[in-house]
Amino acid sequence: MMLGEIRDYLRQRETISLSDITNRFDISAEAAKLALEYWVDKGKVSKIGAACGSSCGGCGSAEDNYQWLDREQVIKLFRKMS
């Protein structure tokens, strides 16, 4: 049930951070990561850059965001990988 709720929340928001999920569903970061990685493995979610908008990773406190992929985005990603 939680996977579906997270899916629906992500579809609605389009992009979320790990802390968004932990706060919204009152779950641990580990549980949120597992749920998000489930959707990443299914090809429905993409892990994207740091929440600060920078991909440098220099500060160490920025967290990754996760983005729901619609059909067109999945096709574009697939073409890039080919």
PyMOL Python script that loads the backbone (N, CA, C, O; Angstrom):
from pymol import cmd

cmd.read_pdbstr("""\
ATOM      1  N   MET A   1       0.827  -1.190   0.000  1.00  0.00           N
ATOM      2  CA  MET A   1       0.000   0.000   0.000  1.00  0.00           C
ATOM      3  C   MET A   1       0.873   1.256   0.000  1.00  0.00           C
ATOM      4  O   MET A   1       0.551   2.217  -0.698  1.00  0.00           O
ATOM      5  N   MET A   2       1.948   1.272   0.751  1.00  0.00           N
ATOM      6  CA  MET A   2       2.810   2.446   0.849  1.00  0.00           C
ATOM      7  C   MET A   2       3.429   2.787  -0.501  1.00  0.00           C
ATOM      8  O   MET A   2       3.562   3.966  -0.829  1.00  0.00           O
ATOM      9  N   LEU A   3       3.810   1.788  -1.289  1.00  0.00           N
ATOM     10  CA  LEU A   3       4.403   2.055  -2.599  1.00  0.00           C
ATOM     11  C   LEU A   3       3.436   2.817  -3.497  1.00  0.00           C
ATOM     12  O   LEU A   3       3.832   3.747  -4.199  1.00  0.00           O
ATOM     13  N   GLY A   4       2.195   2.426  -3.471  1.00  0.00           N
ATOM     14  CA  GLY A   4       1.178   3.114  -4.269  1.00  0.00           C
ATOM     15  C   GLY A   4       0.947   4.537  -3.793  1.00  0.00           C
ATOM     16  O   GLY A   4       0.761   5.443  -4.605  1.00  0.00           O
ATOM     17  N   GLU A   5       0.958   4.736  -2.502  1.00  0.00           N
ATOM     18  CA  GLU A   5       0.773   6.081  -1.955  1.00  0.00           C
ATOM     19  C   GLU A   5       1.948   6.985  -2.328  1.00  0.00           C
ATOM     20  O   GLU A   5       1.761   8.151  -2.677  1.00  0.00           O
ATOM     21  N   ILE A   6       3.143   6.442  -2.252  1.00  0.00           N
ATOM     22  CA  ILE A   6       4.327   7.207  -2.635  1.00  0.00           C
ATOM     23  C   ILE A   6       4.293   7.510  -4.123  1.00  0.00           C
ATOM     24  O   ILE A   6       4.615   8.622  -4.539  1.00  0.00           O
ATOM     25  N   ARG A   7       3.908   6.535  -4.921  1.00  0.00           N
ATOM     26  CA  ARG A   7       3.762   6.745  -6.371  1.00  0.00           C
ATOM     27  C   ARG A   7       2.790   7.884  -6.655  1.00  0.00           C
ATOM     28  O   ARG A   7       3.094   8.787  -7.436  1.00  0.00           O
ATOM     29  N   ASP A   8       1.640   7.842  -6.032  1.00  0.00           N
ATOM     30  CA  ASP A   8       0.625   8.870  -6.265  1.00  0.00           C
ATOM     31  C   ASP A   8       1.109  10.249  -5.815  1.00  0.00           C
ATOM     32  O   ASP A   8       0.870  11.250  -6.492  1.00  0.00           O
ATOM     33  N   TYR A   9       1.782  10.292  -4.683  1.00  0.00           N
ATOM     34  CA  TYR A   9       2.314  11.555  -4.165  1.00  0.00           C
ATOM     35  C   TYR A   9       3.363  12.121  -5.121  1.00  0.00           C
ATOM     36  O   TYR A   9       3.382  13.321  -5.396  1.00  0.00           O
ATOM     37  N   LEU A  10       4.217  11.264  -5.614  1.00  0.00           N
ATOM     38  CA  LEU A  10       5.266  11.703  -6.539  1.00  0.00           C
ATOM     39  C   LEU A  10       4.676  12.142  -7.871  1.00  0.00           C
ATOM     40  O   LEU A  10       5.126  13.132  -8.447  1.00  0.00           O
ATOM     41  N   ARG A  11       3.693  11.433  -8.362  1.00  0.00           N
ATOM     42  CA  ARG A  11       3.026  11.839  -9.608  1.00  0.00           C
ATOM     43  C   ARG A  11       2.414  13.232  -9.461  1.00  0.00           C
ATOM     44  O   ARG A  11       2.489  14.063 -10.366  1.00  0.00           O
ATOM     45  N   GLN A  12       1.815  13.461  -8.311  1.00  0.00           N
ATOM     46  CA  GLN A  12       1.157  14.741  -8.057  1.00  0.00           C
ATOM     47  C   GLN A  12       2.166  15.874  -7.954  1.00  0.00           C
ATOM     48  O   GLN A  12       1.952  16.952  -8.509  1.00  0.00           O
ATOM     49  N   ARG A  13       3.259  15.636  -7.250  1.00  0.00           N
ATOM     50  CA  ARG A  13       4.268  16.671  -7.013  1.00  0.00           C
ATOM     51  C   ARG A  13       5.308  16.749  -8.124  1.00  0.00           C
ATOM     52  O   ARG A  13       5.972  17.775  -8.269  1.00  0.00           O
ATOM     53  N   GLU A  14       5.460  15.702  -8.898  1.00  0.00           N
ATOM     54  CA  GLU A  14       6.410  15.543 -10.000  1.00  0.00           C
ATOM     55  C   GLU A  14       7.857  15.388  -9.542  1.00  0.00           C
ATOM     56  O   GLU A  14       8.561  14.507 -10.036  1.00  0.00           O
ATOM     57  N   THR A  15       8.318  16.222  -8.611  1.00  0.00           N
ATOM     58  CA  THR A  15       9.678  16.107  -8.091  1.00  0.00           C
ATOM     59  C   THR A  15       9.628  16.260  -6.575  1.00  0.00           C
ATOM     60  O   THR A  15       8.981  17.164  -6.046  1.00  0.00           O
ATOM     61  N   ILE A  16      10.330  15.350  -5.883  1.00  0.00           N
ATOM     62  CA  ILE A  16      10.356  15.395  -4.422  1.00  0.00           C
ATOM     63  C   ILE A  16      11.746  15.038  -3.916  1.00  0.00           C
ATOM     64  O   ILE A  16      12.558  14.449  -4.630  1.00  0.00           O
ATOM     65  N   SER A  17      11.994  15.407  -2.683  1.00  0.00           N
ATOM     66  CA  SER A  17      13.244  15.021  -2.032  1.00  0.00           C
ATOM     67  C   SER A  17      12.961  13.860  -1.083  1.00  0.00           C
ATOM     68  O   SER A  17      11.810  13.548  -0.780  1.00  0.00           O
ATOM     69  N   LEU A  18      14.017  13.245  -0.632  1.00  0.00           N
ATOM     70  CA  LEU A  18      13.889  12.152   0.320  1.00  0.00           C
ATOM     71  C   LEU A  18      13.193  12.628   1.594  1.00  0.00           C
ATOM     72  O   LEU A  18      12.350  11.922   2.147  1.00  0.00           O
ATOM     73  N   SER A  19      13.545  13.815   2.051  1.00  0.00           N
ATOM     74  CA  SER A  19      12.920  14.337   3.272  1.00  0.00           C
ATOM     75  C   SER A  19      11.435  14.624   3.073  1.00  0.00           C
ATOM     76  O   SER A  19      10.659  14.535   4.024  1.00  0.00           O
ATOM     77  N   ASP A  20      11.023  14.971   1.839  1.00  0.00           N
ATOM     78  CA  ASP A  20       9.588  15.139   1.557  1.00  0.00           C
ATOM     79  C   ASP A  20       8.840  13.845   1.869  1.00  0.00           C
ATOM     80  O   ASP A  20       7.782  13.859   2.498  1.00  0.00           O
ATOM     81  N   ILE A  21       9.410  12.730   1.417  1.00  0.00           N
ATOM     82  CA  ILE A  21       8.763  11.432   1.634  1.00  0.00           C
ATOM     83  C   ILE A  21       8.764  11.052   3.108  1.00  0.00           C
ATOM     84  O   ILE A  21       7.746  10.612   3.642  1.00  0.00           O
ATOM     85  N   THR A  22       9.914  11.223   3.768  1.00  0.00           N
ATOM     86  CA  THR A  22       9.983  10.826   5.181  1.00  0.00           C
ATOM     87  C   THR A  22       9.018  11.633   6.026  1.00  0.00           C
ATOM     88  O   THR A  22       8.391  11.098   6.941  1.00  0.00           O
ATOM     89  N   ASN A  23       8.895  12.915   5.727  1.00  0.00           N
ATOM     90  CA  ASN A  23       7.979  13.769   6.492  1.00  0.00           C
ATOM     91  C   ASN A  23       6.521  13.478   6.167  1.00  0.00           C
ATOM     92  O   ASN A  23       5.689  13.403   7.072  1.00  0.00           O
ATOM     93  N   ARG A  24       6.207  13.316   4.908  1.00  0.00           N
ATOM     94  CA  ARG A  24       4.812  13.120   4.481  1.00  0.00           C
ATOM     95  C   ARG A  24       4.247  11.802   4.997  1.00  0.00           C
ATOM     96  O   ARG A  24       3.089  11.736   5.411  1.00  0.00           O
ATOM     97  N   PHE A  25       5.074  10.747   4.971  1.00  0.00           N
ATOM     98  CA  PHE A  25       4.577   9.425   5.342  1.00  0.00           C
ATOM     99  C   PHE A  25       5.066   8.959   6.711  1.00  0.00           C
ATOM    100  O   PHE A  25       4.752   7.849   7.142  1.00  0.00           O
ATOM    101  N   ASP A  26       5.838   9.812   7.394  1.00  0.00           N
ATOM    102  CA  ASP A  26       6.350   9.502   8.732  1.00  0.00           C
ATOM    103  C   ASP A  26       7.059   8.143   8.741  1.00  0.00           C
ATOM    104  O   ASP A  26       6.745   7.257   9.536  1.00  0.00           O
ATOM    105  N   ILE A  27       8.033   8.013   7.823  1.00  0.00           N
ATOM    106  CA  ILE A  27       8.825   6.794   7.724  1.00  0.00           C
ATOM    107  C   ILE A  27      10.303   7.152   7.788  1.00  0.00           C
ATOM    108  O   ILE A  27      10.680   8.313   7.629  1.00  0.00           O
ATOM    109  N   SER A  28      11.121   6.160   8.017  1.00  0.00           N
ATOM    110  CA  SER A  28      12.564   6.381   8.094  1.00  0.00           C
ATOM    111  C   SER A  28      13.135   6.677   6.707  1.00  0.00           C
ATOM    112  O   SER A  28      12.516   6.373   5.688  1.00  0.00           O
ATOM    113  N   ALA A  29      14.310   7.266   6.691  1.00  0.00           N
ATOM    114  CA  ALA A  29      14.991   7.547   5.425  1.00  0.00           C
ATOM    115  C   ALA A  29      15.283   6.244   4.683  1.00  0.00           C
ATOM    116  O   ALA A  29      15.192   6.196   3.457  1.00  0.00           O
ATOM    117  N   GLU A  30      15.629   5.197   5.411  1.00  0.00           N
ATOM    118  CA  GLU A  30      15.917   3.911   4.787  1.00  0.00           C
ATOM    119  C   GLU A  30      14.679   3.346   4.089  1.00  0.00           C
ATOM    120  O   GLU A  30      14.768   2.844   2.968  1.00  0.00           O
ATOM    121  N   ALA A  31      13.539   3.430   4.750  1.00  0.00           N
ATOM    122  CA  ALA A  31      12.296   2.939   4.151  1.00  0.00           C
ATOM    123  C   ALA A  31      11.926   3.769   2.928  1.00  0.00           C
ATOM    124  O   ALA A  31      11.474   3.224   1.921  1.00  0.00           O
ATOM    125  N   ALA A  32      12.113   5.061   3.008  1.00  0.00           N
ATOM    126  CA  ALA A  32      11.817   5.935   1.869  1.00  0.00           C
ATOM    127  C   ALA A  32      12.738   5.619   0.701  1.00  0.00           C
ATOM    128  O   ALA A  32      12.293   5.572  -0.446  1.00  0.00           O
ATOM    129  N   LYS A  33      14.016   5.401   0.984  1.00  0.00           N
ATOM    130  CA  LYS A  33      14.968   5.057  -0.086  1.00  0.00           C
ATOM    131  C   LYS A  33      14.578   3.754  -0.761  1.00  0.00           C
ATOM    132  O   LYS A  33      14.627   3.646  -1.986  1.00  0.00           O
ATOM    133  N   LEU A  34      14.192   2.772   0.028  1.00  0.00           N
ATOM    134  CA  LEU A  34      13.774   1.486  -0.544  1.00  0.00           C
ATOM    135  C   LEU A  34      12.572   1.648  -1.468  1.00  0.00           C
ATOM    136  O   LEU A  34      12.530   1.076  -2.557  1.00  0.00           O
ATOM    137  N   ALA A  35      11.604   2.427  -1.024  1.00  0.00           N
ATOM    138  CA  ALA A  35      10.409   2.650  -1.835  1.00  0.00           C
ATOM    139  C   ALA A  35      10.758   3.396  -3.118  1.00  0.00           C
ATOM    140  O   ALA A  35      10.298   3.029  -4.199  1.00  0.00           O
ATOM    141  N   LEU A  36      11.566   4.435  -3.000  1.00  0.00           N
ATOM    142  CA  LEU A  36      11.944   5.209  -4.180  1.00  0.00           C
ATOM    143  C   LEU A  36      12.800   4.383  -5.140  1.00  0.00           C
ATOM    144  O   LEU A  36      12.639   4.482  -6.356  1.00  0.00           O
ATOM    145  N   GLU A  37      13.704   3.573  -4.600  1.00  0.00           N
ATOM    146  CA  GLU A  37      14.531   2.720  -5.454  1.00  0.00           C
ATOM    147  C   GLU A  37      13.693   1.658  -6.161  1.00  0.00           C
ATOM    148  O   GLU A  37      14.031   1.243  -7.269  1.00  0.00           O
ATOM    149  N   TYR A  38      12.608   1.218  -5.536  1.00  0.00           N
ATOM    150  CA  TYR A  38      11.686   0.296  -6.199  1.00  0.00           C
ATOM    151  C   TYR A  38      11.172   0.921  -7.492  1.00  0.00           C
ATOM    152  O   TYR A  38      11.166   0.283  -8.545  1.00  0.00           O
ATOM    153  N   TRP A  39      10.737   2.188  -7.397  1.00  0.00           N
ATOM    154  CA  TRP A  39      10.206   2.872  -8.573  1.00  0.00           C
ATOM    155  C   TRP A  39      11.312   3.219  -9.577  1.00  0.00           C
ATOM    156  O   TRP A  39      11.072   3.228 -10.784  1.00  0.00           O
ATOM    157  N   VAL A  40      12.512   3.501  -9.085  1.00  0.00           N
ATOM    158  CA  VAL A  40      13.650   3.730  -9.979  1.00  0.00           C
ATOM    159  C   VAL A  40      13.916   2.457 -10.780  1.00  0.00           C
ATOM    160  O   VAL A  40      14.094   2.512 -11.997  1.00  0.00           O
ATOM    161  N   ASP A  41      13.945   1.313 -10.096  1.00  0.00           N
ATOM    162  CA  ASP A  41      14.189   0.025 -10.761  1.00  0.00           C
ATOM    163  C   ASP A  41      13.111  -0.301 -11.794  1.00  0.00           C
ATOM    164  O   ASP A  41      13.386  -0.962 -12.796  1.00  0.00           O
ATOM    165  N   LYS A  42      11.901   0.157 -11.552  1.00  0.00           N
ATOM    166  CA  LYS A  42      10.794  -0.072 -12.483  1.00  0.00           C
ATOM    167  C   LYS A  42      10.845   0.887 -13.674  1.00  0.00           C
ATOM    168  O   LYS A  42      10.097   0.723 -14.638  1.00  0.00           O
ATOM    169  N   GLY A  43      11.729   1.889 -13.605  1.00  0.00           N
ATOM    170  CA  GLY A  43      11.845   2.861 -14.690  1.00  0.00           C
ATOM    171  C   GLY A  43      10.812   3.965 -14.641  1.00  0.00           C
ATOM    172  O   GLY A  43      10.612   4.682 -15.622  1.00  0.00           O
ATOM    173  N   LYS A  44      10.156   4.104 -13.502  1.00  0.00           N
ATOM    174  CA  LYS A  44       9.107   5.118 -13.359  1.00  0.00           C
ATOM    175  C   LYS A  44       9.606   6.392 -12.703  1.00  0.00           C
ATOM    176  O   LYS A  44       8.965   7.439 -12.797  1.00  0.00           O
ATOM    177  N   VAL A  45      10.758   6.303 -12.035  1.00  0.00           N
ATOM    178  CA  VAL A  45      11.313   7.433 -11.289  1.00  0.00           C
ATOM    179  C   VAL A  45      12.781   7.574 -11.636  1.00  0.00           C
ATOM    180  O   VAL A  45      13.489   6.589 -11.846  1.00  0.00           O
ATOM    181  N   SER A  46      13.220   8.818 -11.693  1.00  0.00           N
ATOM    182  CA  SER A  46      14.623   9.102 -11.931  1.00  0.00           C
ATOM    183  C   SER A  46      15.191   9.855 -10.737  1.00  0.00           C
ATOM    184  O   SER A  46      14.565  10.779 -10.217  1.00  0.00           O
ATOM    185  N   LYS A  47      16.372   9.457 -10.312  1.00  0.00           N
ATOM    186  CA  LYS A  47      17.073  10.165  -9.245  1.00  0.00           C
ATOM    187  C   LYS A  47      17.815  11.320  -9.911  1.00  0.00           C
ATOM    188  O   LYS A  47      18.622  11.104 -10.814  1.00  0.00           O
ATOM    189  N   ILE A  48      17.543  12.539  -9.467  1.00  0.00           N
ATOM    190  CA  ILE A  48      18.146  13.704 -10.103  1.00  0.00           C
ATOM    191  C   ILE A  48      19.001  14.473  -9.103  1.00  0.00           C
ATOM    192  O   ILE A  48      19.093  14.098  -7.934  1.00  0.00           O
ATOM    193  N   GLY A  49      19.617  15.540  -9.567  1.00  0.00           N
ATOM    194  CA  GLY A  49      20.600  16.300  -8.807  1.00  0.00           C
ATOM    195  C   GLY A  49      20.179  16.754  -7.433  1.00  0.00           C
ATOM    196  O   GLY A  49      19.070  16.490  -6.968  1.00  0.00           O
ATOM    197  N   ALA A  50      21.096  17.442  -6.804  1.00  0.00           N
ATOM    198  CA  ALA A  50      20.938  17.912  -5.432  1.00  0.00           C
ATOM    199  C   ALA A  50      19.792  18.912  -5.307  1.00  0.00           C
ATOM    200  O   ALA A  50      19.459  19.617  -6.259  1.00  0.00           O
ATOM    201  N   ALA A  51      19.200  18.960  -4.124  1.00  0.00           N
ATOM    202  CA  ALA A  51      18.071  19.837  -3.859  1.00  0.00           C
ATOM    203  C   ALA A  51      18.429  21.308  -3.984  1.00  0.00           C
ATOM    204  O   ALA A  51      17.553  22.140  -4.220  1.00  0.00           O
ATOM    205  N   CYS A  52      19.703  21.640  -3.828  1.00  0.00           N
ATOM    206  CA  CYS A  52      20.110  23.043  -3.910  1.00  0.00           C
ATOM    207  C   CYS A  52      20.176  23.520  -5.354  1.00  0.00           C
ATOM    208  O   CYS A  52      20.379  24.708  -5.604  1.00  0.00           O
ATOM    209  N   GLY A  53      20.008  22.617  -6.297  1.00  0.00           N
ATOM    210  CA  GLY A  53      20.079  22.977  -7.700  1.00  0.00           C
ATOM    211  C   GLY A  53      21.462  22.800  -8.283  1.00  0.00           C
ATOM    212  O   GLY A  53      21.669  23.005  -9.479  1.00  0.00           O
ATOM    213  N   SER A  54      22.399  22.423  -7.455  1.00  0.00           N
ATOM    214  CA  SER A  54      23.767  22.207  -7.903  1.00  0.00           C
ATOM    215  C   SER A  54      24.050  20.717  -7.911  1.00  0.00           C
ATOM    216  O   SER A  54      23.543  19.971  -7.073  1.00  0.00           O
ATOM    217  N   SER A  55      24.846  20.302  -8.841  1.00  0.00           N
ATOM    218  CA  SER A  55      25.209  18.887  -8.882  1.00  0.00           C
ATOM    219  C   SER A  55      26.653  18.675  -8.427  1.00  0.00           C
ATOM    220  O   SER A  55      27.217  17.599  -8.625  1.00  0.00           O
ATOM    221  N   CYS A  56      27.243  19.696  -7.822  1.00  0.00           N
ATOM    222  CA  CYS A  56      28.655  19.595  -7.450  1.00  0.00           C
ATOM    223  C   CYS A  56      28.878  18.646  -6.285  1.00  0.00           C
ATOM    224  O   CYS A  56      29.922  18.000  -6.203  1.00  0.00           O
ATOM    225  N   GLY A  57      27.908  18.554  -5.383  1.00  0.00           N
ATOM    226  CA  GLY A  57      28.042  17.685  -4.225  1.00  0.00           C
ATOM    227  C   GLY A  57      29.053  18.181  -3.213  1.00  0.00           C
ATOM    228  O   GLY A  57      29.508  17.417  -2.362  1.00  0.00           O
ATOM    229  N   GLY A  58      29.407  19.448  -3.296  1.00  0.00           N
ATOM    230  CA  GLY A  58      30.457  19.993  -2.452  1.00  0.00           C
ATOM    231  C   GLY A  58      30.100  20.196  -0.997  1.00  0.00           C
ATOM    232  O   GLY A  58      30.961  20.042  -0.131  1.00  0.00           O
ATOM    233  N   CYS A  59      28.865  20.534  -0.701  1.00  0.00           N
ATOM    234  CA  CYS A  59      28.545  20.881   0.685  1.00  0.00           C
ATOM    235  C   CYS A  59      28.252  19.664   1.550  1.00  0.00           C
ATOM    236  O   CYS A  59      28.395  19.732   2.771  1.00  0.00           O
ATOM    237  N   GLY A  60      27.850  18.573   0.955  1.00  0.00           N
ATOM    238  CA  GLY A  60      27.582  17.359   1.710  1.00  0.00           C
ATOM    239  C   GLY A  60      26.225  17.328   2.386  1.00  0.00           C
ATOM    240  O   GLY A  60      25.812  16.278   2.878  1.00  0.00           O
ATOM    241  N   SER A  61      25.514  18.461   2.425  1.00  0.00           N
ATOM    242  CA  SER A  61      24.214  18.474   3.088  1.00  0.00           C
ATOM    243  C   SER A  61      23.058  18.450   2.097  1.00  0.00           C
ATOM    244  O   SER A  61      21.905  18.287   2.497  1.00  0.00           O
ATOM    245  N   ALA A  62      23.350  18.610   0.827  1.00  0.00           N
ATOM    246  CA  ALA A  62      22.300  18.583  -0.187  1.00  0.00           C
ATOM    247  C   ALA A  62      21.831  17.142  -0.376  1.00  0.00           C
ATOM    248  O   ALA A  62      22.615  16.200  -0.266  1.00  0.00           O
ATOM    249  N   GLU A  63      20.556  16.991  -0.660  1.00  0.00           N
ATOM    250  CA  GLU A  63      20.026  15.650  -0.877  1.00  0.00           C
ATOM    251  C   GLU A  63      19.507  15.521  -2.297  1.00  0.00           C
ATOM    252  O   GLU A  63      19.144  16.509  -2.935  1.00  0.00           O
ATOM    253  N   ASP A  64      19.479  14.297  -2.776  1.00  0.00           N
ATOM    254  CA  ASP A  64      18.987  14.048  -4.120  1.00  0.00           C
ATOM    255  C   ASP A  64      17.482  14.224  -4.169  1.00  0.00           C
ATOM    256  O   ASP A  64      16.775  14.044  -3.178  1.00  0.00           O
ATOM    257  N   ASN A  65      17.022  14.577  -5.343  1.00  0.00           N
ATOM    258  CA  ASN A  65      15.596  14.650  -5.610  1.00  0.00           C
ATOM    259  C   ASN A  65      15.217  13.464  -6.480  1.00  0.00           C
ATOM    260  O   ASN A  65      16.067  12.842  -7.117  1.00  0.00           O
ATOM    261  N   TYR A  66      13.944  13.169  -6.493  1.00  0.00           N
ATOM    262  CA  TYR A  66      13.418  12.091  -7.309  1.00  0.00           C
ATOM    263  C   TYR A  66      12.299  12.659  -8.154  1.00  0.00           C
ATOM    264  O   TYR A  66      11.473  13.434  -7.671  1.00  0.00           O
ATOM    265  N   GLN A  67      12.276  12.266  -9.431  1.00  0.00           N
ATOM    266  CA  GLN A  67      11.308  12.806 -10.368  1.00  0.00           C
ATOM    267  C   GLN A  67      10.510  11.680 -10.994  1.00  0.00           C
ATOM    268  O   GLN A  67      11.073  10.676 -11.430  1.00  0.00           O
ATOM    269  N   TRP A  68       9.190  11.851 -11.036  1.00  0.00           N
ATOM    270  CA  TRP A  68       8.333  10.896 -11.722  1.00  0.00           C
ATOM    271  C   TRP A  68       8.535  11.073 -13.216  1.00  0.00           C
ATOM    272  O   TRP A  68       8.564  12.200 -13.709  1.00  0.00           O
ATOM    273  N   LEU A  69       8.672   9.981 -13.933  1.00  0.00           N
ATOM    274  CA  LEU A  69       8.888  10.031 -15.368  1.00  0.00           C
ATOM    275  C   LEU A  69       7.605   9.689 -16.105  1.00  0.00           C
ATOM    276  O   LEU A  69       7.031   8.614 -15.927  1.00  0.00           O
ATOM    277  N   ASP A  70       7.169  10.628 -16.939  1.00  0.00           N
ATOM    278  CA  ASP A  70       6.026  10.296 -17.772  1.00  0.00           C
ATOM    279  C   ASP A  70       6.530   9.506 -18.984  1.00  0.00           C
ATOM    280  O   ASP A  70       7.737   9.323 -19.141  1.00  0.00           O
ATOM    281  N   ARG A  71       5.656   9.057 -19.805  1.00  0.00           N
ATOM    282  CA  ARG A  71       6.003   8.186 -20.931  1.00  0.00           C
ATOM    283  C   ARG A  71       7.039   8.827 -21.856  1.00  0.00           C
ATOM    284  O   ARG A  71       7.982   8.157 -22.280  1.00  0.00           O
ATOM    285  N   GLU A  72       6.879  10.107 -22.173  1.00  0.00           N
ATOM    286  CA  GLU A  72       7.810  10.783 -23.071  1.00  0.00           C
ATOM    287  C   GLU A  72       9.210  10.868 -22.466  1.00  0.00           C
ATOM    288  O   GLU A  72      10.201  10.715 -23.179  1.00  0.00           O
ATOM    289  N   GLN A  73       9.298  11.110 -21.172  1.00  0.00           N
ATOM    290  CA  GLN A  73      10.597  11.184 -20.512  1.00  0.00           C
ATOM    291  C   GLN A  73      11.291   9.825 -20.524  1.00  0.00           C
ATOM    292  O   GLN A  73      12.509   9.753 -20.688  1.00  0.00           O
ATOM    293  N   VAL A  74      10.535   8.761 -20.353  1.00  0.00           N
ATOM    294  CA  VAL A  74      11.106   7.420 -20.381  1.00  0.00           C
ATOM    295  C   VAL A  74      11.676   7.124 -21.768  1.00  0.00           C
ATOM    296  O   VAL A  74      12.760   6.555 -21.889  1.00  0.00           O
ATOM    297  N   ILE A  75      10.948   7.508 -22.803  1.00  0.00           N
ATOM    298  CA  ILE A  75      11.416   7.281 -24.177  1.00  0.00           C
ATOM    299  C   ILE A  75      12.703   8.059 -24.428  1.00  0.00           C
ATOM    300  O   ILE A  75      13.631   7.527 -25.037  1.00  0.00           O
ATOM    301  N   LYS A  76      12.777   9.311 -23.969  1.00  0.00           N
ATOM    302  CA  LYS A  76      13.988  10.121 -24.143  1.00  0.00           C
ATOM    303  C   LYS A  76      15.176   9.489 -23.428  1.00  0.00           C
ATOM    304  O   LYS A  76      16.268   9.418 -23.992  1.00  0.00           O
ATOM    305  N   LEU A  77      14.979   9.032 -22.201  1.00  0.00           N
ATOM    306  CA  LEU A  77      16.056   8.376 -21.457  1.00  0.00           C
ATOM    307  C   LEU A  77      16.522   7.105 -22.157  1.00  0.00           C
ATOM    308  O   LEU A  77      17.720   6.829 -22.232  1.00  0.00           O
ATOM    309  N   PHE A  78      15.580   6.345 -22.662  1.00  0.00           N
ATOM    310  CA  PHE A  78      15.908   5.104 -23.363  1.00  0.00           C
ATOM    311  C   PHE A  78      16.757   5.415 -24.596  1.00  0.00           C
ATOM    312  O   PHE A  78      17.739   4.722 -24.865  1.00  0.00           O
ATOM    313  N   ARG A  79      16.385   6.442 -25.335  1.00  0.00           N
ATOM    314  CA  ARG A  79      17.130   6.808 -26.542  1.00  0.00           C
ATOM    315  C   ARG A  79      18.540   7.264 -26.209  1.00  0.00           C
ATOM    316  O   ARG A  79      19.474   6.982 -26.959  1.00  0.00           O
ATOM    317  N   LYS A  80      18.711   7.972 -25.083  1.00  0.00           N
ATOM    318  CA  LYS A  80      20.037   8.405 -24.669  1.00  0.00           C
ATOM    319  C   LYS A  80      20.929   7.216 -24.340  1.00  0.00           C
ATOM    320  O   LYS A  80      22.134   7.238 -24.591  1.00  0.00           O
ATOM    321  N   MET A  81      20.320   6.180 -23.777  1.00  0.00           N
ATOM    322  CA  MET A  81      21.076   4.999 -23.371  1.00  0.00           C
ATOM    323  C   MET A  81      21.444   4.118 -24.559  1.00  0.00           C
ATOM    324  O   MET A  81      22.387   3.330 -24.478  1.00  0.00           O
ATOM    325  N   SER A  82      20.712   4.243 -25.653  1.00  0.00           N
ATOM    326  CA  SER A  82      20.943   3.388 -26.828  1.00  0.00           C
ATOM    327  C   SER A  82      22.123   3.860 -27.639  1.00  0.00           C
ATOM    328  O   SER A  82      22.453   3.254 -28.658  1.00  0.00           O
TER     329      SER A  82
END
""", "prot")
cmd.dss("prot")
cmd.show_as("cartoon", "prot")
cmd.util.cbc("prot")
cmd.orient("prot")
